[in-house]
Amino acid sequence: MTPCLKTAIAAALSAQEVIQRYYRQEVAVEIKPDQTPVTVADLESEQAIKSIITAAFPDHGIYGEETGQERMDSDCLWLIDPIDGTKSFVRRYPFFSTQIALRRDGELVIGVSNAPEFEEMAYAETGGGAFLAGEAIRVSDICTLEAATLSIGNVKTLASGPGWQGLAQIVQRVNRTRGYGDFYHYHLLASGRIDLVVESDVNILDIAALAVIVREAGGIFTDLQGNPLTLDTTSVLAAATPELHAQALSLLNP
């Protein structure tokens, strides 16, 4: 395990202490200009993450969900969403997580996804494999839609575009459809328990760490058009196998 990955895990655990303390009490909620909620738990947990990362790597850049951007031109850029799923956090159900990723020279190379209330941490680094709860994980070998389990996340923008009919065709063909959402369906995908994820209305901070984890588990992770992830990515098509990814991609992009 490299120093960068050790630092990311330590930062996630530090954030967990903050998050769990506030989760068990009422917290005030403010609405940001983009109409999403933010709480003191979001702010304090991001500060906890940043303090650990900057102490270890003071020259690295930071792109935080709550506290903004610092040294964005650095070769090493940390992408941080301290509570991905603040709406869940506020409404007191456990589908929220801490997402920490490292982007080096434009490539995502480290990902940590920690779900405190699930007691479930997934992590990966390029070339080192993917792990969940300390155990190595691997995607399934499912390669046809007819045998696949699909999970659908946010699909508001997808519903208003040409891909909606393609998604309907996928739903008709797959073996099973669920909507696990947020971090959870990516953990399931990376560990071989589901096979395909379709999601829109995300940002890179939501998915950067999860992309590293899925890829290191052997999966395919692109946007809905099959493009590599960038800082501007807003959708996901993730699959256990190249064959499954290709079938879904062709239907979503008629």
C-alpha positions in Angstrom: 0.0 0.0 0.0 1.5 3.3 -1.1 1.8 6.4 1.2 -0.9 8.1 -0.9 -3.4 5.3 -0.4 -2.6 5.1 3.3 -3.2 8.8 3.6 -6.5 8.6 1.8 -7.7 5.8 4.1 -6.6 7.7 7.2 -8.4 10.8 6.0 -11.6 8.8 5.4 -11.5 7.4 8.9 -10.9 10.9 10.3 -14.0 12.1 8.5 -16.0 9.1 9.7 -15.5 10.2 13.3 -17.0 13.6 12.5 -19.8 12.2 10.4 -21.0 9.6 12.9 -21.0 12.1 15.7 -23.3 14.4 13.8 -25.5 11.6 12.3 -26.8 10.8 15.8 -28.0 14.3 16.5 -30.1 17.0 14.8 -28.1 19.2 12.5 -29.0 22.5 10.8 -29.3 22.3 7.1 -28.4 25.1 4.7 -29.2 25.2 1.0 -26.4 26.0 -1.4 -26.9 28.0 -4.6 -27.2 24.8 -6.6 -30.2 23.9 -4.4 -28.4 21.0 -2.7 -28.1 20.7 1.1 -25.0 21.2 3.3 -24.5 20.7 7.0 -21.8 21.4 9.6 -21.0 17.7 9.2 -20.1 18.2 5.5 -17.9 21.1 6.3 -16.1 19.7 9.3 -15.5 16.3 7.7 -14.0 17.9 4.6 -11.7 20.0 6.8 -10.6 16.8 8.6 -9.8 15.2 5.3 -7.9 18.2 4.0 -5.8 18.6 7.1 -4.5 15.0 6.8 -3.9 15.2 3.1 -2.2 18.6 3.2 0.0 17.6 6.1 1.3 14.6 4.1 1.4 16.3 0.7 1.4 20.1 1.0 2.1 20.6 -2.7 -0.9 18.6 -3.9 -4.0 20.2 -5.3 -7.4 19.9 -3.6 -10.8 19.9 -5.2 -13.4 19.7 -2.4 -17.2 19.6 -2.7 -17.6 22.1 0.1 -14.5 24.2 0.4 -13.6 24.6 -3.2 -10.4 24.4 -5.3 -6.7 24.8 -4.4 -3.7 24.4 -6.6 -5.8 22.9 -9.4 -2.8 23.0 -11.7 -0.8 20.5 -9.6 0.2 17.2 -11.1 -1.5 15.5 -8.2 -5.1 16.6 -7.4 -7.2 15.2 -4.6 -11.0 15.0 -5.3 -13.0 15.0 -2.1 -16.7 14.6 -1.4 -16.9 14.3 2.4 -20.6 13.2 2.5 -21.8 12.0 -0.9 -25.5 11.7 -0.1 -26.1 14.6 2.2 -29.9 14.3 1.5 -29.7 10.8 2.9 -27.6 11.9 5.8 -30.1 14.7 6.7 -33.1 12.3 6.4 -31.4 9.8 8.6 -31.0 6.8 6.3 -27.5 5.4 5.7 -27.0 5.7 2.0 -24.1 8.2 2.2 -20.4 7.8 2.0 -17.1 9.6 1.9 -15.4 9.7 -1.4 -11.7 10.5 -1.8 -9.7 10.1 -5.1 -6.3 11.0 -6.3 -5.8 12.2 -9.9 -2.2 12.1 -11.0 -1.2 13.6 -14.4 -4.8 13.5 -15.5 -5.4 9.9 -14.5 -7.4 8.7 -11.6 -5.1 6.4 -9.6 -6.4 6.0 -6.1 -10.0 5.7 -4.7 -11.4 5.3 -1.2 -15.1 5.0 -0.7 -16.1 4.7 3.0 -19.7 4.2 4.1 -19.7 4.7 7.9 -23.2 3.4 8.7 -22.6 0.3 6.6 -19.2 -0.2 8.2 -18.0 -0.8 4.7 -14.9 0.7 3.1 -13.7 0.0 -0.4 -10.4 1.1 -1.8 -8.1 0.7 -4.7 -5.0 2.0 -6.4 -3.9 1.5 -10.0 -2.1 -1.8 -10.4 -2.8 -2.9 -6.8 -6.3 -4.4 -7.1 -9.5 -3.5 -5.3 -10.5 -4.3 -1.8 -13.7 -4.2 0.3 -13.6 -4.6 4.1 -9.9 -5.6 3.6 -10.7 -8.5 1.2 -9.7 -8.5 -2.5 -12.8 -8.2 -4.7 -13.5 -8.9 -8.4 -16.4 -8.1 -10.8 -18.6 -10.9 -12.1 -18.0 -12.6 -15.5 -21.5 -11.9 -16.7 -21.3 -10.9 -20.4 -25.0 -10.8 -21.6 -27.8 -8.5 -20.7 -30.1 -11.4 -20.3 -28.0 -12.8 -17.4 -27.2 -9.4 -15.8 -28.5 -7.5 -12.8 -28.9 -3.8 -13.5 -28.9 -1.0 -10.9 -30.2 2.4 -12.0 -29.2 5.6 -10.2 -30.1 9.2 -10.9 -31.7 9.3 -14.3 -33.4 12.7 -14.6 -31.4 14.0 -17.5 -31.3 10.6 -19.1 -35.1 10.6 -19.0 -35.3 13.7 -21.1 -33.0 12.5 -23.8 -32.7 9.9 -26.5 -31.1 7.4 -24.2 -34.4 6.9 -22.3 -35.7 4.5 -24.9 -32.5 2.6 -24.9 -32.6 2.2 -21.1 -36.2 0.9 -21.5 -34.8 -1.8 -23.8 -32.1 -2.7 -21.3 -34.6 -3.0 -18.5 -36.7 -5.3 -20.7 -33.7 -7.6 -21.4 -31.9 -7.9 -18.1 -32.5 -10.6 -15.6 -33.1 -8.2 -12.7 -33.4 -4.5 -12.1 -32.8 -2.6 -8.9 -32.0 0.9 -7.8 -29.3 0.7 -5.1 -27.9 4.1 -5.9 -25.1 6.3 -4.5 -21.9 4.4 -3.5 -23.7 1.2 -2.9 -24.3 -0.1 -6.4 -20.7 0.5 -7.3 -19.5 -1.5 -4.2 -21.9 -4.3 -5.4 -20.6 -4.1 -8.9 -16.9 -4.2 -7.9 -17.5 -7.2 -5.7 -19.4 -9.3 -8.3 -22.9 -9.0 -6.8 -24.5 -7.0 -9.6 -23.3 -6.5 -13.1 -24.3 -3.2 -14.6 -24.9 0.4 -13.4 -26.5 3.3 -15.4 -26.6 6.7 -13.8 -26.9 10.4 -14.8 -26.9 13.6 -12.8 -23.6 13.0 -11.0 -20.4 15.0 -10.8 -16.8 13.8 -10.8 -16.5 14.1 -7.0 -19.3 11.5 -6.7 -17.7 8.9 -8.8 -13.9 9.4 -9.1 -13.0 7.1 -6.3 -15.6 4.5 -7.3 -14.2 4.5 -10.9 -10.8 3.4 -9.6 -12.3 0.7 -7.4 -14.5 -0.7 -10.2 -11.7 -0.7 -12.7 -9.2 -2.3 -10.4 -11.8 -5.0 -9.7 -11.8 -5.7 -13.5 -14.8 -3.7 -14.6 -15.4 -1.0 -17.2 -16.3 2.6 -16.1 -17.2 5.3 -18.6 -19.8 8.0 -19.1 -23.0 7.1 -20.9 -21.5 7.8 -24.3 -18.5 5.6 -23.6 -16.1 8.4 -23.0 -13.3 8.4 -20.3 -14.0 10.3 -17.2 -13.0 14.0 -16.9 -13.5 16.7 -14.3 -16.7 17.6 -16.2 -18.3 14.1 -16.4 -21.9 13.9 -15.4 -23.0 10.3 -16.1 -21.9 6.7 -15.7 -22.1 3.5 -17.6 -20.3 0.8 -15.6 -20.2 -2.9 -16.3 -18.6 -6.0 -15.1 -17.3 -7.0 -18.6 -16.4 -5.3 -21.9 -19.1 -7.4 -23.7 -21.8 -6.2 -21.3 -20.7 -2.6 -21.4 -20.7 -2.7 -25.3 -24.3 -4.1 -25.4 -25.6 -1.4 -23.0 -23.6 1.4 -24.7 -25.1 0.5 -28.1 -28.7 0.7 -26.8 -28.2 3.9 -24.9 -26.7 5.6 -27.9 -29.0 4.6 -30.8 
